Amino acid sequence: MLLVRKSFFRSYHSWSFKPLQDSYNAGKVFSSSHFSRRAISVRRGVGSFPGSSSVMLKVGFLNAPQICHYSNFSQFKKPCKIGCASGFWGDTPTAVEQLVRGGSLDYLILDYLSEITMSLLTAAKAKNPQLGYAPDFVLHAVGPQLKNIKDQGIRVISNAGGINPAACAAALQTAALKAGIDIKVGVVTGDDLLSQVHTFADAQDLTTGEPMPAKPHSINAYTGAGAIVRALELGADVVITGRCADSAMALAPAAFHHGWKLSSLQEAAGASVAGHLLECGAQATGGNHTDWRLVQDWHNMGFPIASVSSDGACVISKPAGSGGLLSRGTVCEQLLYEIGDPRSYVLPDLAVDITGVTVGEPQLEDDGQMGVRVTGARGKPPTDTYKVGATYLSGFKATAVCVIGGPYAAEKGRITAQATLERVNRLLRTAGVAPITQYHVQMIGAEDSYGPHARAVESRESVLWLSVQHAARRAVEVFSMEVAAAGTGGVPGLMALVGGRPKPTPVLKLHSSLVKKVDVPLTVTVGDHSEEYCEAAGGVRYSAYCLDSPDASQAPTVLGDCTHRLESLAYTRSGDKGDSCNIGVVARRPEWLPLLQERLTAAAVARYMQHVFPPHVDPLLCVKRYEVPGIGGLNFVLDQSLGGGGVASLRPDAQGKAYGQMLLDFSLEHLPPLDRL
């Protein structure tokens, strides 16, 4: 018999037991108030406790003991409370203290990785075998807060391990020892496939069909939640991984906390949506929000917390007293961030259909905090493959940024760019080197990024962005030497060359492919114990989730004589995946969605954004529209729209961060006034 006292009930809610007929035949239903001052004894049934499939409880009342039976104990557990303190490598480490002190958390997750980050970490490890992870995690984020984290019983999960999780774990253990704190660190490895490149040589790029590069700079599989769950089962206080899927860092603790199997697709889908909402930190709580003027205390942005219930539904909140903004709009925007087809958001553990997800208005929750409730995710079986991201060298680039003042500033900047390129190419031809043919000239302040939608106002201040790329490093070095000459031999008013002469940097392109899960065994290590772990491979092929995107176009209905900017009717948010950008659009009122569906077609968006595509590409063939009716949303995917994307792009906006902002000026014509819509 296991004695469970009052503290036991702090982990459970909504208790209701009906005594069995052979136990005094009381026939009463008891709530948690009956147990508040009494000890109970629990006899284990089938499975482990808590979360077992059958639990017998012997409850001592004043008159006589009652025997109760419950067959699904896990559904009475409190929600699993997960806070996210980092959305990328470079996020503020102050979020850790904010969440630890004010979040009442069960788990803290920190996301550091992107495809390009993996490549940079590979280069760092090549120089020093003890590097290859995100040092901020140890030095500035979790390390200084280890005592508070340990005292509160918070468990930490992070992909800060990069390509060297073991070194990251060792550094954290060293920091803990110096602070006199005893922690058990778990490590998940196996996602780094660089040493096995020949095994996956035939893996084809999902977009171009090209084989794996012969000499990739980095190659990593996006792994799932299963290995993290196993590390938690083995008692890890902190779990450090490599390139796991961002959402897996939330799915794993929720599954462990509630006792789910990852094959419980509905619950896993809800927790994965929670992870998706958390993964970019403050973007769910006011960061990058369309209505940015409503956001409070930017200096103290509140970071998000997801309280995941036993059915997978979640409530998004932030610490009391923190800044930012928590609203239906902030959460809906983040829901559509960096996704493709919302019917099948493919993750390592499952595919998630978010078309039926609903997002409520903020309301006061049981814990006294304001929260936004998110429900309705549907899970589909996982594929038998991992997505793999490889980066490879494709030449070198450099970017010069020059500040120019005075009348006709933009015109002077363009003359400076033209003169610099002509002089550099003359020198290259003399040296027998091919000229620079890949470059990007943009006058920031003259609205060059808006293409035909620019408002032609002559500014007396502008910034020249001049970026070049070449296969030979020497050619880029010549550019770097020559760009500063405009300071005395160019147009008047060149105020500064920001950062001085630019340095050549590698151009790293992304190759995305699929590999069989069975070919990527993982290793889970906690303390001195290590074991192999293979994630479940579903019988579904990735191609089964690649569906058409119907976009029925029709002539807009004339409803009035007013023209409204899209911003008046909708929120927007944009993000990148390689060379593709997605723009999520969410109706401010559900009843406005039909108007957006009618007027904001894929063709309309393609025409409006045509200037972001290469000249040889037909924008009408590159834009797909998907509907997300649960939140009154539309998701547009713009392929080949980022000039290569990431560090392969020469543009200032290599990730499409401003695309959603551009679309806010889209005109919706022949409508009545807003108050009559």
N, C-alpha and C positions, 0 to 999 in steps of 0.2 A: 504494500500500500504506500502511496506517495502523498504526504501531507502538503496541501497547498493553502497558503494563508492569504490574507487580504491583498497583499501586494500582487498576487496572481491576477486579480481582477483588473489591474491597471492596464493589462494587455488585451482585455476582451470587452466587448460591448454587446448590448441587445441580447443578453442571456434569457432563454426561456426554456424551461424543462417541464415535461409532463411525466410524473412518476409512473412507473410501470404498474400494471394492474395487480401483480403479485406482491407489490410492496405497499401494504396498507390500503391499496385501492383508493388512494386519496383523490385521484382524478383532477388535481388542481394544476394550474399553470403558474409557475413561479418566475418572477423577473429578477433582475440583478439586485433589487433592494432586499430580497429575502436572504442574500448571501453576504451583505456588506459587512457584517460584524461576526461572521461565523467562519470557522475553518471547514474545509471540505477535504475529503480524501478521494483520490482518483486511482482507479484500477485500470491499467492499460489494456486496451483491446488489441485489435489487429493493427500493426504498423507502429510507428514511433510517436512520441508525444513531445511537443504539440503537433497538430496537423495529422494525427492518426485517423484511420478510416473508421475506428470504433473506439469509444471511450465510455467506461462505466464510472459513474460518480456516486459516491455514498455521502449524502449530505446530512449533517447532524442538526436537527431542529430541536426546539425545546421539548417537544412531545415525543418524537420518535424519528429514527433515521429514514430517509427516503432514498430509494435507488433509482437513478435516472440513466437513460441510455441516449447517446446521440451519435449519429453515424457520419456526420460531416463536420467535425469539430472546427476545422480551419475557417469556416465562414463567419465565426464569431470573433475572430481576431481583429484587433484594431487595425486601421489602415496602416500600411507601410509608408513611413514618411521619409522621402528622399529629397535632399537638397543638391543643387548643382552649383559649384563654386568656380567653374571655369568653362568658357565656351570655346577657347582656342589658346594656343601658346602665345602669351602676350596679354591675356586678360588680367585684371587687377587681383593680386593675391589677398587684398583686404576682404574679399567676399567670403573667405574661409572663416575668419573671425566673426563676421556678421551672421553667417548661418549657424555656426557652432554655438554662439552665445544667444541667439534669438530665434532659432528655428525649431527647437525641440525635436531634433532629427533622430531617426534610426540609422540612416545611411547618408553618407556624403560622397558625391561623385564629382570627378573633375575630368574634363575632356580637353586634350591638348593637340590632337593629331589631325593632319590632312595629308593628301598625297604628296604635296611638296615638302611638308615638314618631314615626312619619312625619308625623302631624298637628302635633305639637309642633315638629318641625324646620321644617315649612312656615311656622309662625308666626314662628319665629326668623329665617328667611331674609327674610320680609316686612319685618322691622324692620332687618335688616342683610344685604345681598346676599352678604357674605362668610361668613355662617353657613349653617346648614341641614345640618350634619354633626355627628357625635359628637366633640366636641373632646377627650374623655378619651383617645381612640385616639392622638392626637398628643402631648398634654401629659403623660400619666401612664402609658400602657401601652407602646406600641411606640417612641415617640420616645426615651425615656431608654435603651432597650435596643438602639438601632440598631447600635451598634458590635459588640456581641456577636452580634446577628443576622447582620450582614454577615460577620463573621469566621468564623462557622460555616456559611455558605452556606445559611442557612434562608431560604426564600421565604415571604412573608406574603400572606394573602388575607383581606379583611374587607369587610363591608357598612357600615362606619362612614361611608361617603360620604353616606348618607341621601338627601336630595334635592339635594345639592350635592357630588357626588364630586370634581369638578374643584377646588373650594376645599379640600377635605380633602387632596387630592394635593398642592396647592400648599403647604399648611401643613406637610405632612410633608417635602417637598423643602426648604423653608426650614430646618426643624429639622436635616435632614441636612447642609445646607451649613454651618450654624453649628458642627456637630460635626466638620466636615471629612470627611464620609462620602459616597462616591459611590454613589448608588442610582438605579435606573431604575424609575419608578413608572408602572404601567398603570392606566387608568381605563375603566370600563364604564358607559355612560349609555344612556338611552332608556326606562327603566322609568317615569319620571315623566311621567304623561299628563295632568296638570292643564291644560296649555294646549290640549289636544285634547278637552276634555270634551264639546263638541258632537258630535264624531265618534262618541262612545260613548254618546250620550244614551239609546239604546234598550236598553242593556245591563241585563238584569233581575237583581234580587237572587236568589241561588240558593235562598233560603228563602221569601221573601215574594212574589217575582215583581214587586216594585215597580221602576220605571225608575230610572236613575241620577239622583241628586239634581241639581237645576238648578245649585246653587252648592256643589259639594263643597269641603271644606277641603283635602283631599289626595286624590290618586288615583294608585295605583302598581300596576304589573304585577309578579307574582312571576316573575322570569326564571330561566333555568337555567344550566348549567355551560359551555355551548359558548363563550360570549364570554370567560369566564375562561380557558379552555384556550387560546383564541387569544392572549390577552394574555401568557400564559406562553410560548407559541411565539415571540412577538415579543421575548422576553427580559426581561420585567418581573420585577424583584425583589420588588416589592410590587404587588398588584392591589387596587384600591379600587372597590367597586360601590355601587349603590343597593339597591333592594329585591329582591335575588335570593333564591331559596329557600335556607333555612338549609343544607340538605343539599348543595346545589350547591357550596358552598365546600369540601367534602371530595371530592365526585365529580370536580370539575375537576382537582385535583392528582393524584388517583389515575389518572385517564384519561391525563393528560399523562405521568406517570411511567412507566406501563406501556405506553403506546402504543396504548391502546384507542380504538376509535371509540365514540361515545356510543350508537350503534345496537347495540353488544354488550350486549344487555339483561341477561344474567345477571351479568356483571361490574359493570355499572352499578348493578344492583339491590343487590349486596353493598356497593359503595362508598357508595350512598345511605343504606343502613341504618347504615353507619359514621358518616356525617354526621349522621344523626338521633340517634345515641347521643352524639355529641360536642356537638351544638348548644347544649345547656343547661349547658355547663361541668361543674361538680362534681356535678351531679345524677346523673351516671353513676358517680361514685366516692364515694358516701356521702351526698351532700346529699339531704335530704327522704326518707331511707330509712326504711321501716317499722321496722326494727330499729335505731333511732337510738342506742340505748345501746351498740351494738357499734362505733360510729364513734369513731376515735381522733383526737386533736389537731385539734379543730375550728378552732383558730387558724391552722392550716397545712394547710388542705384540699388534697389532691392533685387536680390537674386532669387530665382524661382525655387519653389518647393512643390513636389507632387505627393499628395497623400493617396496612395493606391489601395483601393478596397479589395476585398476578397473576390469580387466579381470582375475585377480589372478596370472598373471605372475609376476616375481620379478627380481630385480637386487641386487646382493650381493656386498657390498663395505665395506670399513673400513675408519676410520677418516684419514684425510690428515696428513702426518707427522708421522704416527704411524708405528711401525715395523711389522714383520710378512711377509706374502706373500699371495697375492690374485691372483689366477690363475684358469684355468679350472680344473687342477689336484686337487687343494685343495678343491674345491667345489664338484667335482665328488666323491672324497674320502668320504667326509662327507655325501653325499647323500646316500651312501650304509652303513653307520655306524649304527650298532645295528638294522638292519632290518632282517626280515625273507623273506617271499614270496613277491617280489616286485610287483606282480600283484595285491595283496590285502594287503596293509599295513593298518591294521584295527585300527582305532582310535575311540574315543567315538562319534564323530560327523559324521563320514563317513568312508568309506574304500577308500584308494588312490592307484591307479595304476600308478607306476612311471616308468614302462617299456618304455614309450614313452617320458619321460622327456629328454630335450636336454639342454646342458650347453655350453655356448659360450666362446670364448676367451675374456680376459679383453679388454674393449674399453672405450673411453671417453664418459661419459654420459652428459645429458643436464645440470646437476648441476656442471660440471667441474671436477667431480671425476671419477676415473677408476672404472668400475663395470663389473661384470660377470652376464650375463642375463640367467635366468632359466625359461623355458617354457615347456608346454606339459603334465602337470599332468592331470590325468583323475579321476573324482570322481565317487564313487559308493554309493548307499544308505547305511545308517548306520544300524548296527545290533540293536536288541532289548535288548541287554545286555551291562553291564559294565564289563570290566576286573577287577578282584579284586586280590590284592596281600596281602597275610597273611604271617607273619613270626612266627616261633615257636621254642622253645628251644629244642635242640637235643644234650645235653651234653656240655662239656667244652674243650677248647684247650689252648695250649701255644706254642710259637715259640721262639727258641733260635737261635741267629745269632752270629756265632763265626768267627773272622778273623784269618787266619792261614798263616804263612809265612815260607819260607825256601824250600829246595828241597822236592819234592814229597808232596806238600801241599794238593792236593786233596786226595791222599791216606791217609794222616794223618787225614784229616777231616772225612773220612768214618770210620776209626778206632775209632775215638772219638765218633761218633754217635752210632756205634754198642756197644761200651763199656757202654755208658750212658744208652741205652735202656735195656741192659742185667741187669745192676745193679738196675735200677728202677723196673723192673719186678720181680726181686728176692725179693726186699723189699715189693712189693705189694702182692706177694704170701704168704710171711710170715705173712702179716697183714690180710690175707683172702680176698683180693681184686683181682678181675679179672685183668690179665695183660693188658698192652697197646698193642693193635693189629692194631690200626689205626695211622699211622705215615707217614711222608714224609721226605726223606733225599735227599738233592740236594747240589751238590758242584758248587756254582756259580763261574764262571771263568774256569771251566773244561768243559763247554758246555753240562752239563747233560740234560738241557731242550731240546736239539736238538736230543736226542735219537741216532738213527743209523747215523744221519747226523753230529754228533760231529766231529770236527777236533782234533784228538788226539795229542795235544801239551802239554807236561808236564809243568805246570805253577809253579812258585815259590811263587805265592800268590793265595789264594783262600778263599772263604767265605762259611762256613758250614751253611746251612739252615736246621734246625731240628725242625719239627713241629709235635705235637702229639695231639690226641683227645681221650677222654674217657667219658663215661656216668657219672662218679663220679668226682666231683670237687677235692676230696681228692687225687685221683690218679694223677691228673695233678699237684697238689701242690707238691707231692713227686718228680715228674720230675723237677719242677722248683727249688727245693732244691738241687738236685743232679747234675744238668748240669754244675754248676760252678766248680765242683771238678776237672775237666780236667785241670784247670789252673796250678795246681802243681802236679797232679797225672795222667797226660796224656802225649800225644806226645809233642815233643818240637815245639816251634814256635807259640803257641796259643797266639796271640797278644791282643785280646780284646773280651769280651762278650758284644756285643752291647746292651746298655740299661740295663745292669746288669741282674739279675735273671728275667726271664719272669714271668708275672702274668697270672693266668688263666682267660680266657674270655669266655663268652657264645658263643656257636655255634648256630647261628640262621639260620634255613633253610626256604626256600621260598615255599609257596603253592599258585599257581595261578589258579583261577577259574573264572566262569562267574555268574553274578546275574542279574536279570531283572531290567531294568532301573526304572520301575514303583515302585519297592521296595526300591528305594534310592532317596527320595525327598531331594532336596537341599534347603538351606536357604540363601537368599541374604539380607545383612544388609548394609545400607548406612546411617550414622548418626543415627537418632532415628527411621528410617523406616526399617522394616523387612518384607519380603514376601517369600512365598514358591515358589520354581521354580522346575519344572520337565522337564528334557531334552527330546527332541523328540526321541521316540523309533521307529526305522524303522521296517519294517516287515521282515527283513532278519535275518536268523539265522546265528550265528557265523560259523557253520559248512559249510555254503554255500561258504565261502571264504577259506576253507581248501582244496586246490587243489593239485593234483599230481605234481611232479616235474620231467618231462621227461628229460632224459639226454642220448641222442643217442650217444653211443660210436662207434667209428670206428677206423680202423688202421690208424695211422698217415701217411700222405703222405711224401715221401722222396723228399725233394726239394733242398738239398745241403748237405754239409759235416760239417757244423758249428753247434756248441752247444752254446746256449745263456741262460744266467740266466733270470728268469722271470722279474727281475727288469729292464732289458734292454728294455722290451716290454710293461711293465704295471706298474701302481701304485697299491698299496694295502693298506687296512686299516681293522683292526679287532676290534670287540667289543663283549660284553656279553649280554645275556639275561638268567638269572638264571644259569643253568648248560650247556647252549649252547653258542657256540661262532660262530659269523659269520665273514667271510673273504670276503671283497669286492675287486674285481680285475677289474681295468679299463684300457683298451688298450690305450697306449700313442697316437696311431694313429688309427682312425676308421677302416682303411683297415687291421689292424692287428687282429681285433676281430675274423675272421674265423680261424686263426691259433690258437688262444687261445681256441676257442670252440672245435677244433679238439683235441688238446693235453692236455688241462687242464680239464679233465672230473672229475666227482664226484669220480669215482673209483681211478683215478690217485691221487687226493688230499687225499682220504682216506688212500691210501697206504703210501703216503709221510708223513702224519701226524699221522700215526698209534700209535706212542709212547705217544700221549696225551690222549688216551682212556684207560679205565680200562681193565685189562687182560681178563675179562670174556665177553667183548663186541666185536662184529664184526664191525670194522670201516666201512666196506662196507655198512652196514645197517644204519649207523649213519650220513652219509654225503649226503646232498642234494645240487643240483646245480640249480640255477635259472638264466635266461638270462635277461639282461637289455640293449637291443639293442640301445636305444636312446642315451646312453652315451658310447656305446661300452664296456659294463660291464658284469661281471659274479658275482653272489653272492653265496657263499658257506656257508651252515649252518651245523655246526658240533655239533650234539647233544651228551650229556654226555661227554663232552671233557674238563671240567674245574674242575674235582675233587669235584663236588658239587656246585661250583660257589660262589662268594661273600665271606662272612665270614664263610661259611660252608666249604670252601676249605682250605686245608693245604698247598697249593702251593704258591710260591712267585708271580706267575702270575695267580691270581684267576679270572681275568677278560679277559684273552686272549689277552692282549694288544700287546704281541710280536708275536702272531700267524701270523699276516700278514707279519711281518718282516721275520719270518722263511721261509714263502712261497716264498719270493723273491729269494731264492737260488734254487728254483725248476729249473731243467734243461730242456730246450726245444731243442731237438736234431733234426738232419737231416734238418737243415735250411740253407739258403744262408746267406751271410753277411748282416748285418742290413741295409746297404745302398742299398741293392737289394731286400729287402723284399717288 
